[in-house]
Amino acid sequence: MAPPVVALGLFGTGLIGTAHMKQLAKQTPYLLDQLRVDVRVVAVSNSRRMLLSGSALQGTEWKAALESPQARPADPDALAAHVAAHPGAAAGVLLDCTASELLPQHYCSWLGQQGLHVITPNKKLGAGPLQRYQQLRQLQRYSGKHFMYETTVGAGLPIISTLKDLIETGDRVLTIEGVLSGTLSFIFNSFKPGVAFSEVVRQAKEQGYTEPDPREDLSGMDVARKVVILARECGLQLGLDDLAVASLVPQQLAQLPTPADYMAALPQVRCAAAVVQGVGCCMGTPG
């Protein structure tokens, strides 16, 4: 008897999405032999173009194909429909490896109408509008489809699953303490006299510590989203508006339209001393 087929569609071909494709390619024989499941990536999309395939995309062929004439303009709902309709699939899964504000707006229809599971490190649903969050959790509860978001807090560490287990077995969470930003930890541990702040931010971005837009980290919004996700996991009905967040990004740099513009402008500004957790640092305040 052939193993059940799981059709998978990937949004996001950056660091996380590419790493996932490499890991899945390496792990496919184990999944087939030991777990008896046939996971097939049948759709891949970046912010501009998408590739829809009738069979499993192999190796790294999807990278070139995504830029070829066989690719088409990105359409999230069309990709979801393609995954849901994959012939013979026992289940369909969408993996959102982006930081997009747009894609989480589709999660409810993907679960409720398309019958797809959603897996994501994207925090924009878990910390987004409370009504949408509650709607998705209700859909998850009654549809039998999964919304999996372990990596929204703590990267690969089992933070959310551990918290779930504690709550489901009767424990009451009193406090949660921890370093909620590996990015800020890296930056302020690396920032030393004689090193430009912009250079440290560049290193953090190149090594994959930051969000696609480093301002998400430096503004405190990435930490704020993690706090909201954890609070909601504990049963608190909170939103980002309930938190007081002090940004480390000067207003002039916050208003720049793209992350590339921010990274280009950061070394150009005159630095002023700021004190963050007792550490003198150059935050790039314009003169």
N, C-alpha and C positions, 0 to 999 in steps of 0.2 A: 504494500500500500504506500503510495507516494505521500511524503510529508505535506502538511497544509502549507499553502502559500500565503505569505504576508506581503502585500503590495505597499511600497513605501515611497512617499514623495518628499523631497527635500527643498526647503526654502533657505537660501543663504549659502553662498559658496566661498565665504571668507575663511578665517582661521578655523573656526569651530566646525563649519560644514565640511570643509576639506578634510579635517582630521577625522570626522565621523566616517566619511567615505573610505578613507584608508583603513580605519579600524574594522569597518564592516567587511571590506574585501578580505582582510586577513582572517576574520573570525567566521566567515561563511562556512568553510568546511566543518568547523566545530559545531555550528548551529545545525547543520544538516545531519551530521553523524551522531552527535550526543543529545541534542534537544529535539531532533526531528522536526525542524521548522525551516521552511525555505523562504528567506527574506529577499525580496527582489526590489531594488530601486528602479522605479519605472518613470520617475519624473524628477527633474531638477530645475530650480529657478534661482536666478539672481534678481536684482532689482529692475533689470531691463529686459531680459530674455528668459525663456523657459524651453526646456527640452522634454517632450512627451514621447515615451517609447512603449511599444507593445511587448517588449521583452526586457529582461534585466540588463541594466547598464553595467558594463564590465570595466574593471580597472580604472584607468584615468581617461578613458575614451570620451566621457561626458564633458570634460573640460574643453576639448577642441570642438565637439559637436555643439556645445552651447553657443559658440561663436560662429557656427556654420549656417548656411542657408536653411538647414532643416529645423533650426530653432525658430521660435515665433515670439512676438511680444509677450512679456510677462502678464499673466492673468491668473490671480490666485484661485478664483472660483473654478476656472476651467481646469486648472491643475488638480484641484480637489476632486472634481467630477471624473477626471481621467483615472485617478487612483481608485476611486470608489467603484468604477466600472471595469477594473482589470479582470479579465476572464479567469474564472476558477479560483479567485482569491478568497480565502477564508476570512480575511480581515484587511482593512486598509488603515494605514498610519500616515499622518502628516507630521513631519519634523521641522519645526520652525527654529532655525539657527540664526535668526536675525535679531536686531534690536528695534525692529520696525514698530511704529505706532499703529500702522494700518492693519497688519495681519491679525493681531488679536481681536480686532473687530469682527473677524470672520469665524472665530472659534465656535461660537454657539451654533451657527448654521452648519458648520462642518460636523459637529457632534450630533446635533439634533435632527438635521435634515439629510445629511450625506451618510450618517452612520459611521463616521471615521473616528479613530483615536487620535489624540494630539499630544505630542511630546515636545517640550520646549525649555530652553534656558532663558527665554525672553520674559522679562519681569513686567511687561506693560499690561498684561491681563491680571496677574496676581496682585498688582498694586494699582490697577486702574480703577475706573468708576465702580463704585460698590455695587450698583444695581446689575451691571454686566457680570461682575464676579459672582454674585449670588445666583444669577440666571444660569451661568455655566455650571456651577456646583450642583444646582438642582437637576440640570440636564444629565450631568455625570451620574448622579444618584439614581435616576429613573430610567436612563437609556442603556445602562450597562457598558457604556463607552468610557474609555479612560482619558483623563487629562493628567499628564505626568509632568512635573515641574521641579523635581528634586534639585536640579542644578541652578535654579534661580537664586538659591542661597547656599553659600559654602562650596560652590563649584562641585567637585566630585565627592565631597564629604557627605555622609548620610545624616544631614542635619534635619531636614524636613521629615524623613521617614522615622527617625528616632523620636522627634517631637510628636508625630502622629501616634506612634506606639505608646508613648507615655500617657497621652490624653485618652486614647481608646481603652487603656487598661486601668483607668481611674485616677491617675495622678493629676494634681492641679499645679500648673506652672505658676511659680511666684515671680521669678525674674529670669531673663535671658541675658547673659553677658558674653562678650567676645569681641574679637577684632573683625568688624563687619566689612572692612575694605582691604583686601590684599593689595589693591592698587596704591592706596594712600600709604599703607605700611611700607611697600617697596619704595615709593617716592621719598618719603621722609627718612627712611633708613639709608637711602643712597645719596641724599642731598648733603653735600659737604662744602666747606669753604673752598672757593676756587672753581666750583662746578656750577655752571649755569642751570637755573631751574628748568629752562626750556630743554636742555640736554637730557636731564633726568626724565622729564615727561616723554621725550622722544624715545629714550631707551625703554621705558615702561610700555609704551605703545608697540614698539617693535617686538618686544618679548611677549606680547599678548596679555599683559596685565590689565590694560585699560579696556573700557568699553570702546566701540568703534569711534565714538566721540569722547575724548578724554575729559571734556567739560562735564559729562555725566558723573564722573568720579569726583572731580575737583569742586563741583558745585554742591556736592553732598546728596544729589538726587539718587544716585545708585544705592547709597546706604539707606536713604529714606525709603526707597522701594523695598529693600530687604526687611526693614523694620515693619512696614505695613504687611508684607507677606507673612512674617512670623506672627504678628499680632492677630491677623485674621485666622491663622492656623489655630491659635489659642481661643478663638471664638469672639474676639473683639471686632466690632464693626467700625473699623477705622479707614480713613483715606489719607492721601498725601496732604490734604488741606488741614488735617488735624495735627500735623507736625510743624515744629519751628525748625527751619533749616537755614544755616548760615553758609553762604557760598564763599568759596575761595577764588572765584573767577571774577575779575573786574568787569563791570558792566559793559565797557567798550569791547572787551573780548567776547563776552557772552552773546553780544548781538551779531557777531560775524555769522554769515549764513551757513558755512560748512566746516567740518572738522579740519579739512585741509587749510582753509583760511585761518583758522585758529592756530594751527601748528606753525604756519608761515609767519604769523604776526607775533607769536609769543617771544621769539628772540629779539624782536625789534623794539620792544618797549623798555622804558627805563624802570629798573627794579627799585622797589621800596621794601624796607624791612617789615615783616609781619611776624607775629608770634603765634604759632600753632602748637598747642600742647607743650609750651615751654621751649620750643625750638625756633630759633631765628631763621626765617627763610625768605627767599626772594620770590614773590608771587607775581611779579610782572605787572605792577600797577603803572599805567601810563603817566608820564610826567606832564 
